[in-house]
Amino acid sequence: MALFNYVATDLSGNVKRGTEHAEDSHQLVELLRGRDLFVTRSEVVKDKEVSVRYKFKTAKLSIFCRQLSAMLYSGINLVRALHILMTQEEDKKAKEVLREIYEELQRGRSFTECLEMKEGVFPELFTGMMAAGESSGNLDMIVDRVAEHYAKEHKLKNVVKKALTYPAILGIMMVVIVVAMFTFILPMFISMYPEGESLPGMASQMMAISDFIINQWYILIGAIVIIVLVVRALMRMPSVRLAFDKTKLTMPKVGKLVRIIYTARFGRTMANLFASGMQMVECIEKSVGTLNNKYLLYLFDEVLNDIKRGEPLSQAIEKINIFDGMFVSTIYIGEESGRLDEILSKSADYYDEEADTAMQKLTTMIEPLMIIVMGVIVAVVLATIFPLMYGSFENVA
């Protein structure tokens, strides 16, 4: 839908101005005519003119859904509940988003239509589940499930961030130490060496690197910027992105961790979507979409074709050989027992714990490797410095 600015007159001839979402100008005229307003002028609002540019994060969505679910369960209607959330919201941009949704609800639109108007503000999964909840009449239950989903999604992201924090700090320290050695420490010792004499051992090579960093640092920074831009451009190419996403799944150690995280996310999303009453094919499409992996999307095209041909989900997923055998067996048990959503949800909880354990193991392995690399770099610099020190002492003697 597009957003229109309009000027209209009412039955009394009074001029009214405002904004309205519609598919096109004809639908805008029909919508406003239903409110006894007659359009005299309208124009599409360009993207840069739209005031609200906000995206709800997983933590924010979890809190929002918890509060909304509690009010819906207590008997408060959706319009009133959103008004309460809007008045209590402290973030100005989020408050403006909720205000616009509240106003559209008052105009008679469904909650799903209001969310669809806010493209990019809410995740597609959130909008899809709200649509399923509204159509089934179980919005309160679905909102509660969505709250639980995003709470666990946020917890999983925090596990990953926490595990990567120490290696990231160690990496930054390593870069700082290397730069400091080549720009301050190494030049200081080389200046102590007598002029005119050739530098011993690796000193001449290290000095060349030091001179380059000190005097031509802009080339180094420019090269880094160019590399980053080239990598970003390559990642936009479908073939490169497909190969990269495949590599993430097949790398030693890291690939296993990524597959565990994907299994937990896929299982939880499938459980919530299936429980909301969504069709199996649509559940799979939306669940795989949340993984943000082009290679998996490519593989799941065949899974979807098998499902449409009548194959059970467990058999179709087993063919792509991405998820481990226990997860496939779990899906089979869920299909046979008729409790697929419940079993998938429990499996997701298990794989969340597995992901936490795997992240800790990976971090434990990365940390000593980074320390060894840092030690080797420091040792090379020291091996350059010591001959310079001995040479300068001999000349002084």
N, C-alpha and C positions, 0 to 999 in steps of 0.2 A: 504493500500500500504506500501511496505517496501522501505527503503532508501539504495541504493547501492553505494559503492565506486567502480570506474571502471578505468581500463587502456585500451586505445584503440588506434588504428592507423588510420590515414586518408588516402586518395588516394595517397598522396605524400609520405607516409611512416613515417610521423611525429607522435610522441607519444603524446597522449592527456590523461590527467587525470582529473577526476571530480566526481561529485555525481549526482545521478538521482533516482527519484521515479519510481517504477514499481511493478506490482503484483508479478512477479517472474523473474528469470534470463533470461528465454526465451523472455518475453516481453521486458526486458532491451535490449537484442540483437537486437530485431526488431526496437525498438525506435531509437537506435543509428545508426542502418543501414540506417534508413531514413534520417539521417544527414551525410551520407557517412563516418561513423565511424565504425570500426570493433573491437569488444571487444576481448582483449587478456586475461584479468583477471578481475574478479569482486567478491565482497564480500558484505554481508549484514552488514550495520552499526548497532551495538548494541545500545540499548536505552541509555546507559550511555555515548556513544560516540557522541550522537546528541548534537550539541552546543547550540541550542536555546531551552530553557525551560521557556516559558512565557505564561501567561494566561490573555487575555483581560478582564478587569472588566467592569461592566455595564456603569460606567461613561466614561471610555475610549472608549468603543464601541459607545456610543451616540455621542461623539465628532467626532470620526472617520467617522461615518455614515453621520453626518451633513455636514462635509467637502466634503466627497465623493459625496453626493447627490447634493450639490451646484455646483460642477464641472461638474457632468454628465448633470444636467439641463442646464448648460451654453454651452454645446456642446463639452466639452473635452472628448476624448475617455477614456475608462477604464484604459488602459495601461499607458497613459500619466498622468491621475489623480493619480494613485498609485505611479508613479515616483515622483510626486510633494509631496504627503503625506510622502513618504519615506525620501526625502531630508529634509523635515521640521521637522521630528520626532526627539525629543531630547532623549527619552529613548533608550538606546543602544539595548536592547533585542527586543523591539517593532520594532525598525528600521531594525534589522536583519530579523525579520519575514516578514516585508513588502518587504524587498529586495529580499528574496527568492520567495515570491509570484510574484513579478514583473518579475523576471527572468523566472519563469515557464510560465507566461502569454506570454512572448516574444517567448518562445519555442512552443507556439501554444496550450497550455492547456486552458481549460475553467476556469473561475473564481471559479466555484463550485469545480472543480477537485483540484485546488490549495488550497482551504480551507479544503477540505477533507484530503489532505496530512498533514495538520497541526492539527492532532487529539489532542484534549485537549486544544488547543490554543484559538479556537473560540467555543462558545456554539453551540450545535446541532441545536437549533432554528435559530440562525443566518445563519448557513450553509444551512439549509432547505429553508429559505426564499430567500436567494440568488439564490438557484437552481430554485425556482419557478419564481423569477424575470427574470432570464436568459432565461428560457424556454418560458415565455410569452412575452418576449421582452420589459418588463416594469421595467427594473432594476432600473432606476432612481427613479421611484415612490415607488418601494419596499424599496429601501435604505432609502428614506425619512421616510417611515412608520416605519422601523426598528429603525431609529434614535429617533423618537418620543416614540416608545415602550420602549427603554432602558433608555431614559431620565425620563420617568414616573416610570419605575422600580427602578431607582436609587433614585428618590424622595421618593418612598414608603419605601425603605430600610433606608433612612436617617430619616424618621419619626419614624420608629421602634427604630433605634439606639439612636435618641434624647430622646425618651420617656424612654428608659432603662438606660440612662447615669446617671441620678440622683440617682435612686435606687441602681445602681451598686456602685457608689461612697459611698453612705450611708452604703451599706453592707461591703465595704472594711474598712470604718471608724469603723464600729461596731466590726469587727474582730480585728483591731489594738487596740482599746480601751480595749477589753476583755483581749487580750494577755498582754497589758501593766499593767492592774490591777492585773493579776495573777502572773506576773513575777517581777514587781517592787513595786507597791503600797502595795499589801497584805503582801509580805514578810517584808517590812519595818515596818509595824505596828505590825506584829507578833513578830519581833525582840525586840520590846519595852516591850513585855509581860514577866514577871518574869520566869526564867527557872525553870523547875521542876513542875510547876503548869499545870493542865489540861486546855486545851483551852475551852472557853465557847461556847455554842450554836453550830452554824454551822461552827465555825472557824476551827475545826479539819478536817471536810470534805473539806472545801475550801482550807486548807493548803495542804491536800493530792493532790488535783488537781494542786495546784501551784507547789508543789515539782515534780509532774510528768511532767509538762510543762517545768520546768527549767532543770531538770536532765535527763529526758528521752524524750526530744523533737524529737530525731531521730526516735523513735517508732511512734510518732504521724505523722511525715512527711512520713515515710514508709507506714503507714496505708492509708494515703490520696492517695499516689501514687498507691498503690495496688487497692484501690477502683476505681480510675480513669481508670486503665488498665482493671479491670474486667468489668466495665460499657462499655468501648469501645469494649471489646470482645463480650459482650452480644448484643450490638447494631448491630454487624455484623451478628448475627443469625437472619434469616428471620422471625421466629415466634415472637421473642422478638421485633424486629423492627416494625413488623406489629401491635403488641399490643400497643407499645409506640406511633406510629403514630395515632392509633385509639383514644388513651387517649387524645392526643393533641386536637382532634376535639370534644371530649365529656366533657372535664373538665368545671366546672362552671366558668363563666366569661371569662376565658382564651380561652376556646373552641369557644365561639362566636366570639371573636376577630380573632382567627386563621381562622375561616370559612369566615369572611369578607375579610381578606387579600387574601385568596385563591380564593374567588369569583372575586375580582378585577384583580388578576393576570391571572386567567383562561379566564375571559371575554376579556381582552386586547389581550392576545396571540391568542385566537380563532378569534377575529376580524381581526387581521393582517394577520394571515395565510389564513383565508377564502377569504379575499380581494385579496390576492396574486394569487388566482386561485387554491389553493391546494384542493384535495378531502376531503370530510367531515371526513371520518374515520381517515385519516392521520392528519388532523387538530386537532382532539380530542386527538389522541395518543401523539402528540408533546406538546399540551397544558397541558395535565395532567402530562407529564414528567417534565415540568418546576416547578411543585409544590413540587417535592421531598418528596412525601408522599406515602409510600408503601400501606397503607390502601386504599387510593383513587385509586391507580393503580388497586388494587384488585376489588374495586367496579366498576370501569370503564370498566373492562373486560366484565361485563354483559351489560353495556351501549353500548359498541361497538358491541356486538352480536345483541342487539335490533336494532341498526342502520342498520346493515347488513341485518336484516330481513325486513327492510323497515319502521321501526317506526320513527316518527319525533324526533328530538333531544330533544325537550321540554318534551315529554312524557318519553323518556328513562332516562333523568336526574332526573325527578321528582321522579322516583321509588327509587333512592338511598338515598333520603332524607338528603342530605348534604347542598345544596344551598337553600336559602329561597324562599318562594313562589313568591315574586316579581321578582326575577331574572329569575325563570322558566317562568313566564308570559311574561317577556321581550323577552325571546328567542322565545316563541310562536308567539308574535306579529311580531318579525323580520322574522320568517319563513313565516308567512301569507303575509307580505308586500313585501317580497323579498329584504329586506334591513337588513339582519342579521348582517353583518359586522359593519354597521354604528350604529345600536342599541346596539350591544355588546360593542362597543367602548365607547358610552355615559354611558352605565351601569357601565363600569369599572371606568370611571371618578367619578361617584357617589359613588361607593364602596371605592374608594381611600379616599374620604372625610370622609366616614363613619369609615374607618380604623383609620384615624387620630383622629377623635373624640373618638372612642373606646379606643385607646391607651392612650389618655389624661385622660379618666375616670379611666382606670385601674391603671395608674401611680398615680393618685390622691388617689386611694384606697390603693395602696401598701405602699406609703410613710409613712402615719401615723402608719400602722401596724409595719413597720420596726422600727420606732421611739419608739413605745410601747415596742417591744421586747428588744431594746437597754436599755430603761428605766428600765425594769424588771431586766435585768442582772446587771445593775449598782446598783439598789436598793438591790439586794441580796448581792452584794459585800459590800455595805455600811452597811447593816444589820450585816455583819460579822465584819466589821472594828470598828463600834461604841462600842460594848461590850469590844473589846480589848483596845480601847482608855480609857474607863472608868476604866477598871481593872488596867491598868498601872498607871493612875492618882491616884487611891486609894492606890496603893502600895507606890507611891512617897509621898503621904500625911502621 
